[in-house]
Amino acid sequence: MHELTVSLAERSYPIRIGAGLLSAANGLDETCQGRLLLVTDSHVGPLYADALKTAIGQPDCPVWQMPAGEQEKNLTRFSELLNAMAAHRMTRDSTVLALGGGVIGDLAGFAAACYMRGIAFIQIPTTLLAMVDSSVGGKTAVDLVAGKNLAGAFHQPKAVWIDTDVLKTLPEREFRAGLAEVVKYAALGDAGFFDWLERHAGAILAKDPDILASAIARCCEQKAGIVARDETEQGERALLNFGHTFGHALEVLLGFGELVHGEAVAIGMQLAADFCSEQGLAPATDGARLRTLLQTFGLPVTVPPGLRAADMIDKMRLDKKAQHGRLRLILWHGIGQAYIAGDIDADDLQAFLHSGCGA
Protein backbone atom coordinates (compact mmCIF):
# COMPACT_ATOMS: atom_id res chain seq x y z
CA MET A 1 0.00 0.00 0.00
CA HIS A 2 1.27 3.46 -0.94
CA GLU A 3 -0.15 6.41 1.01
CA LEU A 4 0.44 10.00 -0.04
CA THR A 5 -0.95 13.32 1.10
CA VAL A 6 -1.96 16.35 -0.93
CA SER A 7 -1.17 19.26 1.41
CA LEU A 8 -3.01 22.48 0.64
CA ALA A 9 -3.22 25.78 2.46
CA GLU A 10 -6.69 25.14 3.89
CA ARG A 11 -6.75 21.35 4.17
CA SER A 12 -5.09 18.12 3.12
CA TYR A 13 -6.42 14.86 1.77
CA PRO A 14 -5.04 11.34 1.38
CA ILE A 15 -4.25 9.31 -1.71
CA ARG A 16 -4.32 5.59 -1.00
CA ILE A 17 -2.87 3.23 -3.65
CA GLY A 18 -2.97 -0.56 -3.42
CA ALA A 19 -4.17 -3.83 -4.87
CA GLY A 20 -7.54 -5.04 -3.60
CA LEU A 21 -8.50 -1.75 -2.00
CA LEU A 22 -12.14 -2.25 -2.97
CA SER A 23 -12.29 -5.93 -2.08
CA ALA A 24 -12.34 -5.32 1.68
CA ALA A 25 -13.21 -2.45 3.99
CA ASN A 26 -9.63 -1.13 4.33
CA GLY A 27 -10.92 1.80 6.32
CA LEU A 28 -12.80 3.29 3.38
CA ASP A 29 -16.01 3.41 5.40
CA GLU A 30 -14.40 5.87 7.81
CA THR A 31 -14.25 8.50 5.05
CA CYS A 32 -17.88 8.09 3.99
CA GLN A 33 -20.11 10.29 6.09
CA GLY A 34 -23.58 11.70 5.57
CA ARG A 35 -25.90 10.75 2.74
CA LEU A 36 -24.05 9.14 -0.18
CA LEU A 37 -24.57 8.91 -3.92
CA LEU A 38 -22.39 6.60 -6.00
CA VAL A 39 -21.87 8.03 -9.49
CA THR A 40 -20.60 5.69 -12.21
CA ASP A 41 -21.09 4.67 -15.84
CA SER A 42 -22.44 1.72 -17.78
CA HIS A 43 -19.01 0.10 -18.16
CA VAL A 44 -17.75 0.41 -14.59
CA GLY A 45 -20.96 0.17 -12.58
CA PRO A 46 -21.75 -3.49 -13.34
CA LEU A 47 -18.15 -4.45 -12.49
CA TYR A 48 -17.42 -2.56 -9.28
CA ALA A 49 -20.44 -0.71 -7.83
CA ASP A 50 -21.54 -3.61 -5.61
CA ALA A 51 -17.97 -4.25 -4.41
CA LEU A 52 -17.58 -0.59 -3.45
CA LYS A 53 -20.89 -0.55 -1.58
CA THR A 54 -19.77 -3.62 0.35
CA ALA A 55 -16.36 -2.10 1.07
CA ILE A 56 -17.92 0.99 2.63
CA GLY A 57 -20.49 -1.05 4.52
CA GLN A 58 -23.48 0.51 2.75
CA PRO A 59 -25.07 -2.12 0.46
CA ASP A 60 -28.12 0.10 -0.04
CA CYS A 61 -26.13 3.14 -1.23
CA PRO A 62 -28.01 4.67 -4.19
CA VAL A 63 -26.31 4.59 -7.59
CA TRP A 64 -26.60 7.08 -10.46
CA GLN A 65 -25.31 5.51 -13.65
CA MET A 66 -24.87 7.18 -17.03
CA PRO A 67 -23.72 5.90 -20.45
CA ALA A 68 -19.95 5.62 -20.83
CA GLY A 69 -17.87 7.83 -23.09
CA GLU A 70 -16.27 11.27 -23.38
CA GLN A 71 -19.25 12.46 -25.44
CA GLU A 72 -21.38 12.09 -22.29
CA LYS A 73 -19.33 14.65 -20.31
CA ASN A 74 -21.68 17.47 -21.20
CA LEU A 75 -24.10 19.97 -19.67
CA THR A 76 -27.09 17.67 -20.22
CA ARG A 77 -25.61 14.89 -18.07
CA PHE A 78 -24.41 17.50 -15.58
CA SER A 79 -27.97 18.79 -15.18
CA GLU A 80 -29.34 15.27 -14.84
CA LEU A 81 -26.86 14.50 -12.08
CA LEU A 82 -27.69 17.65 -10.15
CA ASN A 83 -31.36 16.79 -10.29
CA ALA A 84 -30.58 13.25 -9.13
CA MET A 85 -28.66 14.67 -6.17
CA ALA A 86 -31.67 16.77 -5.24
CA ALA A 87 -34.02 13.81 -5.70
CA HIS A 88 -31.90 11.80 -3.25
CA ARG A 89 -32.26 14.70 -0.80
CA MET A 90 -28.55 15.30 -0.52
CA THR A 91 -27.50 18.10 1.81
CA ARG A 92 -24.26 19.96 2.54
CA ASP A 93 -22.95 17.11 4.68
CA SER A 94 -23.50 14.55 1.87
CA THR A 95 -20.77 12.91 -0.21
CA VAL A 96 -20.54 11.95 -3.87
CA LEU A 97 -18.52 8.83 -4.72
CA ALA A 98 -17.03 9.15 -8.22
CA LEU A 99 -16.39 5.59 -9.43
CA GLY A 100 -15.01 5.57 -12.95
CA GLY A 101 -12.51 7.12 -15.32
CA GLY A 102 -11.78 10.76 -15.98
CA VAL A 103 -15.22 11.47 -17.42
CA ILE A 104 -16.98 10.35 -14.24
CA GLY A 105 -14.45 12.06 -11.97
CA ASP A 106 -14.69 15.34 -13.87
CA LEU A 107 -18.49 15.39 -14.11
CA ALA A 108 -19.23 14.13 -10.60
CA GLY A 109 -16.66 16.51 -9.14
CA PHE A 110 -18.13 19.47 -11.00
CA ALA A 111 -21.62 18.54 -9.82
CA ALA A 112 -20.33 18.27 -6.24
CA ALA A 113 -18.68 21.68 -6.61
CA CYS A 114 -21.94 23.29 -7.71
CA TYR A 115 -24.59 21.47 -5.67
CA MET A 116 -25.51 23.65 -2.67
CA ARG A 117 -22.36 25.66 -3.52
CA GLY A 118 -20.13 22.70 -2.80
CA ILE A 119 -20.33 19.30 -1.12
CA ALA A 120 -17.72 16.58 -0.55
CA PHE A 121 -16.74 14.01 -3.15
CA ILE A 122 -14.30 11.11 -3.26
CA GLN A 123 -12.36 10.07 -6.34
CA ILE A 124 -12.25 6.32 -7.01
CA PRO A 125 -10.55 6.15 -10.42
CA THR A 126 -10.83 2.99 -12.50
CA THR A 127 -8.58 3.89 -15.45
CA LEU A 128 -4.83 4.34 -15.39
CA LEU A 129 -5.19 7.81 -16.87
CA ALA A 130 -7.52 8.92 -14.09
CA MET A 131 -5.35 7.29 -11.42
CA VAL A 132 -2.24 9.25 -12.34
CA ASP A 133 -3.83 12.50 -13.41
CA SER A 134 -7.44 13.63 -13.29
CA SER A 135 -8.35 12.13 -9.90
CA VAL A 136 -5.74 14.24 -8.09
CA GLY A 137 -5.75 18.02 -7.88
CA GLY A 138 -9.38 19.12 -7.91
CA LYS A 139 -9.90 20.04 -11.56
CA THR A 140 -13.51 19.29 -12.48
CA ALA A 141 -15.32 20.14 -15.71
CA VAL A 142 -17.60 19.25 -18.59
CA ASP A 143 -17.05 19.77 -22.31
CA LEU A 144 -18.79 22.34 -24.48
CA VAL A 145 -19.30 22.14 -28.24
CA ALA A 146 -16.61 24.81 -28.59
CA GLY A 147 -13.98 22.93 -26.65
CA LYS A 148 -12.92 20.48 -23.97
CA ASN A 149 -13.33 21.25 -20.24
CA LEU A 150 -14.48 24.84 -20.84
CA ALA A 151 -17.06 24.75 -18.01
CA GLY A 152 -15.75 23.67 -14.64
CA ALA A 153 -14.40 24.51 -11.21
CA PHE A 154 -11.51 23.79 -8.88
CA HIS A 155 -12.97 21.50 -6.21
CA GLN A 156 -10.62 19.24 -4.27
CA PRO A 157 -11.76 15.72 -3.40
CA LYS A 158 -12.06 14.53 0.17
CA ALA A 159 -9.88 11.52 -0.65
CA VAL A 160 -8.55 9.50 -3.58
CA TRP A 161 -8.77 5.69 -3.49
CA ILE A 162 -6.78 3.84 -6.16
CA ASP A 163 -7.26 0.07 -6.42
CA THR A 164 -4.73 -1.20 -8.97
CA ASP A 165 -6.64 -4.48 -9.31
CA VAL A 166 -9.31 -2.74 -11.40
CA LEU A 167 -6.75 -2.32 -14.18
CA LYS A 168 -7.20 -6.04 -14.89
CA THR A 169 -10.56 -5.29 -16.51
CA LEU A 170 -9.45 -2.10 -18.27
CA PRO A 171 -9.50 -2.43 -22.08
CA GLU A 172 -6.00 -2.53 -23.54
CA ARG A 173 -6.50 0.67 -25.53
CA GLU A 174 -7.49 2.55 -22.38
CA PHE A 175 -4.55 1.12 -20.46
CA ARG A 176 -2.09 2.28 -23.11
CA ALA A 177 -3.79 5.67 -23.26
CA GLY A 178 -3.17 6.03 -19.53
CA LEU A 179 0.52 5.38 -20.11
CA ALA A 180 0.63 8.65 -22.08
CA GLU A 181 -0.05 10.56 -18.88
CA VAL A 182 2.57 8.49 -17.05
CA VAL A 183 5.12 9.46 -19.71
CA LYS A 184 4.00 13.07 -19.42
CA TYR A 185 5.09 13.32 -15.79
CA ALA A 186 8.52 12.01 -16.67
CA ALA A 187 8.83 14.21 -19.75
CA LEU A 188 7.88 17.45 -18.05
CA GLY A 189 9.90 17.29 -14.86
CA ASP A 190 11.56 13.99 -13.95
CA ALA A 191 14.33 12.77 -16.25
CA GLY A 192 15.18 9.99 -13.79
CA PHE A 193 11.61 8.69 -14.01
CA PHE A 194 11.88 8.78 -17.81
CA ASP A 195 14.95 6.55 -17.60
CA TRP A 196 13.05 4.25 -15.22
CA LEU A 197 10.14 3.97 -17.66
CA GLU A 198 12.48 3.06 -20.50
CA ARG A 199 14.06 0.32 -18.37
CA HIS A 200 10.73 -1.05 -17.07
CA ALA A 201 8.60 -0.69 -20.21
CA GLY A 202 8.26 -4.46 -20.58
CA ALA A 203 7.12 -4.96 -16.99
CA ILE A 204 4.67 -2.08 -17.31
CA LEU A 205 3.12 -3.56 -20.46
CA ALA A 206 2.93 -6.91 -18.68
CA LYS A 207 1.04 -5.08 -15.88
CA ASP A 208 3.41 -6.15 -13.14
CA PRO A 209 1.44 -5.02 -10.04
CA ASP A 210 4.41 -3.73 -8.05
CA ILE A 211 5.88 -1.83 -11.01
CA LEU A 212 2.49 -0.32 -11.85
CA ALA A 213 1.88 0.74 -8.24
CA SER A 214 5.31 2.38 -8.13
CA ALA A 215 4.67 4.25 -11.38
CA ILE A 216 1.25 5.46 -10.21
CA ALA A 217 2.65 6.57 -6.85
CA ARG A 218 5.49 8.49 -8.51
CA CYS A 219 3.05 10.34 -10.79
CA CYS A 220 0.70 11.13 -7.90
CA GLU A 221 3.59 12.32 -5.75
CA GLN A 222 4.76 14.69 -8.47
CA LYS A 223 1.27 16.04 -9.08
CA ALA A 224 0.54 16.41 -5.36
CA GLY A 225 3.64 18.57 -4.97
CA ILE A 226 2.75 20.80 -7.92
CA VAL A 227 -0.87 21.18 -6.80
CA ALA A 228 0.24 22.08 -3.26
CA ARG A 229 2.39 24.88 -4.68
CA ASP A 230 -0.12 26.12 -7.28
CA GLU A 231 -3.65 24.86 -6.61
CA THR A 232 -5.52 27.01 -9.15
CA GLU A 233 -2.99 26.95 -11.98
CA GLN A 234 -1.63 30.45 -11.73
CA GLY A 235 1.84 29.30 -12.73
CA GLU A 236 3.66 25.99 -12.26
CA ARG A 237 0.56 23.79 -12.46
CA ALA A 238 0.18 24.69 -16.12
CA LEU A 239 3.20 22.45 -16.78
CA LEU A 240 0.91 19.47 -16.21
CA ASN A 241 -0.70 20.35 -19.53
CA PHE A 242 2.37 19.34 -21.55
CA GLY A 243 0.95 18.06 -24.84
CA HIS A 244 -2.60 18.97 -23.91
CA THR A 245 -3.10 22.15 -25.95
CA PHE A 246 -2.34 20.24 -29.15
CA GLY A 247 -4.18 17.18 -27.85
CA HIS A 248 -7.38 18.96 -26.90
CA ALA A 249 -7.52 20.60 -30.34
CA LEU A 250 -7.24 17.17 -31.95
CA GLU A 251 -10.04 15.78 -29.77
CA VAL A 252 -12.41 18.61 -30.67
CA LEU A 253 -11.64 18.60 -34.40
CA LEU A 254 -11.89 14.82 -34.77
CA GLY A 255 -14.95 14.56 -32.54
CA PHE A 256 -14.80 13.26 -28.99
CA GLY A 257 -14.23 9.53 -29.03
CA GLU A 258 -12.25 9.24 -32.29
CA LEU A 259 -9.07 9.53 -30.23
CA VAL A 260 -9.19 8.70 -26.55
CA HIS A 261 -7.69 11.43 -24.39
CA GLY A 262 -4.36 9.74 -23.73
CA GLU A 263 -3.82 9.10 -27.44
CA ALA A 264 -4.42 12.78 -28.18
CA VAL A 265 -1.99 13.75 -25.41
CA ALA A 266 0.66 11.40 -26.80
CA ILE A 267 0.41 13.07 -30.22
CA GLY A 268 0.38 16.47 -28.53
CA MET A 269 3.55 15.75 -26.56
CA GLN A 270 5.35 14.60 -29.69
CA LEU A 271 4.20 17.72 -31.56
CA ALA A 272 5.51 19.90 -28.73
CA ALA A 273 8.84 18.06 -28.70
CA ASP A 274 9.23 18.19 -32.48
CA PHE A 275 8.32 21.89 -32.58
CA CYS A 276 11.00 22.59 -29.97
CA SER A 277 13.55 20.60 -31.96
CA GLU A 278 12.67 22.50 -35.13
CA GLN A 279 13.00 25.84 -33.33
CA GLY A 280 16.34 24.89 -31.78
CA LEU A 281 14.89 24.90 -28.27
CA ALA A 282 15.61 21.26 -27.42
CA PRO A 283 17.84 18.46 -28.70
CA ALA A 284 16.27 16.29 -31.38
CA THR A 285 17.65 13.22 -29.58
CA ASP A 286 15.26 13.85 -26.68
CA GLY A 287 12.34 14.09 -29.08
CA ALA A 288 13.45 10.80 -30.59
CA ARG A 289 13.56 9.14 -27.15
CA LEU A 290 10.05 10.39 -26.44
CA ARG A 291 8.81 9.03 -29.75
CA THR A 292 10.39 5.63 -29.10
CA LEU A 293 8.91 5.33 -25.60
CA LEU A 294 5.44 6.35 -26.75
CA GLN A 295 5.57 3.90 -29.64
CA THR A 296 6.82 1.16 -27.31
CA PHE A 297 3.66 1.74 -25.28
CA GLY A 298 1.57 1.44 -28.46
CA LEU A 299 0.61 5.10 -28.63
CA PRO A 300 0.17 7.27 -31.76
CA VAL A 301 2.69 10.05 -32.40
CA THR A 302 1.47 11.65 -35.65
CA VAL A 303 -1.52 13.81 -36.54
CA PRO A 304 -4.36 11.81 -38.14
CA PRO A 305 -4.97 12.67 -41.81
CA GLY A 306 -7.55 15.19 -42.91
CA LEU A 307 -6.91 18.01 -40.45
CA ARG A 308 -5.94 21.58 -41.36
CA ALA A 309 -3.25 23.54 -39.55
CA ALA A 310 -5.43 26.65 -39.49
CA ASP A 311 -8.21 24.75 -37.73
CA MET A 312 -5.73 23.42 -35.17
CA ILE A 313 -4.53 26.96 -34.42
CA ASP A 314 -8.12 28.19 -34.12
CA LYS A 315 -8.99 25.57 -31.50
CA MET A 316 -5.72 26.12 -29.65
CA ARG A 317 -6.58 29.80 -29.21
CA LEU A 318 -9.61 28.68 -27.16
CA ASP A 319 -7.36 26.75 -24.79
CA LYS A 320 -7.65 27.82 -21.14
CA LYS A 321 -3.91 28.64 -21.02
CA ALA A 322 -4.21 31.25 -23.78
CA GLN A 323 -3.86 34.83 -22.55
CA HIS A 324 -4.91 38.10 -24.17
CA GLY A 325 -5.66 36.27 -27.40
CA ARG A 326 -2.11 34.90 -27.62
CA LEU A 327 -1.14 31.26 -27.69
CA ARG A 328 0.58 29.94 -24.60
CA LEU A 329 2.07 26.47 -24.83
CA ILE A 330 3.89 24.08 -22.55
CA LEU A 331 7.15 23.31 -24.32
CA TRP A 332 10.44 21.76 -23.21
CA HIS A 333 14.20 22.21 -23.39
CA GLY A 334 14.49 18.42 -23.29
CA ILE A 335 13.40 15.50 -21.13
CA GLY A 336 12.44 16.69 -17.64
CA GLN A 337 12.67 20.37 -18.59
CA ALA A 338 9.20 21.64 -19.47
CA TYR A 339 8.42 25.34 -19.35
CA ILE A 340 5.57 27.76 -20.07
CA ALA A 341 6.01 29.60 -23.37
CA GLY A 342 3.89 32.71 -23.75
CA ASP A 343 5.59 34.23 -26.77
CA ILE A 344 4.80 31.69 -29.47
CA ASP A 345 5.00 33.00 -33.03
CA ALA A 346 1.71 31.86 -34.55
CA ASP A 347 3.19 31.87 -38.07
CA ASP A 348 6.02 29.55 -37.02
CA LEU A 349 3.55 27.25 -35.28
CA GLN A 350 1.17 27.20 -38.23
CA ALA A 351 4.00 26.42 -40.63
CA PHE A 352 5.08 23.55 -38.37
CA LEU A 353 1.54 22.20 -38.10
CA HIS A 354 1.02 22.62 -41.83
CA SER A 355 3.91 20.26 -42.39
CA GLY A 356 2.60 17.83 -39.77
CA CYS A 357 -1.00 17.92 -40.98
CA GLY A 358 -0.17 17.99 -44.66
CA ALA A 359 -2.78 20.73 -45.21
C-alpha positions, 0 to 999 in steps of 0.5 A, a space after each residue: 500500500 502506498 499512502 500520499 498526502 496532498 497538502 493544501 493551504 486550507 486542508 489536506 487529503 489522502 491518496 491511497 494506492 494498493 491492490 484489492 483496495 475495494 475488495 475489503 473495507 480497508 478503512 474506506 467506510 471511515 471516510 464516507 459520512 452523511 448521505 451518499 450517492 455513488 456516481 458511475 457509468 455503464 461500463 464500470 458500474 456493473 463491475 465494481 459498484 456492488 464491491 464498493 458498496 460492500 467495502 464501505 459497509 453501505 449495500 443500499 447506497 443509491 447509484 446514479 449511472 450514465 452511459 460511458 464515453 467522453 461524449 457524455 461529459 456534457 451539460 445535459 448529463 451535468 444537469 441530470 446528475 444535479 437533479 438526481 442529487 436533489 431527488 436523493 435529498 442530498 445536503 451539505 454534509 452529503 458525499 458523492 462517490 465518483 467511481 469511474 474514469 476521468 469522465 466520471 471524476 470530472 463530471 461528478 466533481 463538478 456537480 459536487 462543486 456546484 450542488 448547494 455551492 459545494 459538497 464533498 466528493 471522493 475520487 475512485 478512479 478505475 482507469 490508469 489515466 484517471 489514477 495518475 492525473 485527473 483524480 488528483 488536484 481538484 480540476 472538475 469540468 464538462 465539455 462544451 461544443 466549442 472545446 474540452 473542459 471549458 465549463 468547470 471549477 476547482 474542487 478538491 476531493 475529500 480523498 482518492 482511493 486507487 485500487 490497482 486491481 481494477 486495471 485487470 478489466 481495463 480495455 488494452 486501448 485505455 490502459 495504453 492511453 493512460 501510459 501517455 499521462 505516465 510518460 507526461 510526468 517524466 517528460 515534463 519534470 523527472 528525467 530519472 523517471 523517464 529513464 526508469 520507464 524506459 528500463 521497465 517498459 516491458 514490466 509495465 506492459 505486462 502489468 506487473 502489479 508492483 511496477 504499476 503501483 510504483 509508477 502510479 505513486 510516482 506520478 501522484 507524488 509529483 502532481 501532489 507537490 505541484 498542486 500544493 504549490 499552485 492549486 488554481 494553476 496560476 503558474 507551475 501547475 500549467 506544466 501538467 498540460 504538456 501536450 494537452 493544448 495540441 491534444 485537446 484541439 485534436 479531440 475537438 476537431 476529430 470529434 470526442 471519441 475518435 481519439 481517446 484522451 491519452 492518445 491525443 496527449 501522446 500526439 500532442 507531446 510529440 508535436 511539442 517536442 518536435 516543434 521545440 527541436 525544429 526551433 532549436 529549443 531542445 535536442 532532437 535526440 530527446 524528441 526521438 527518445 520520447 517518440 520511441 517510448 510512446 511507440 513502445 507503449 503502443 501510442 500514436 505520435 502523428 496527426 491523423 490525416 484530414 486536419 488543417 493547420 489553421 483549424 488546429 490553431 483556431 482551436 488552440 486559441 480557445 485553450 484555457 492557457 491562452 492569454 490576451 488572445 495569444 497562444 501559450 504552450 507548454 514546451 520543453 528544453 528536453 526531457 524533464 525540462 518543461 516550461 511555459 512559453 507565452 511568446 509563441 510566433 503563430 506563423 512559425 507554429 502554423 507552418 510547423 503544423 502545416 507540415 505535420 498535418 499535410 494541409 
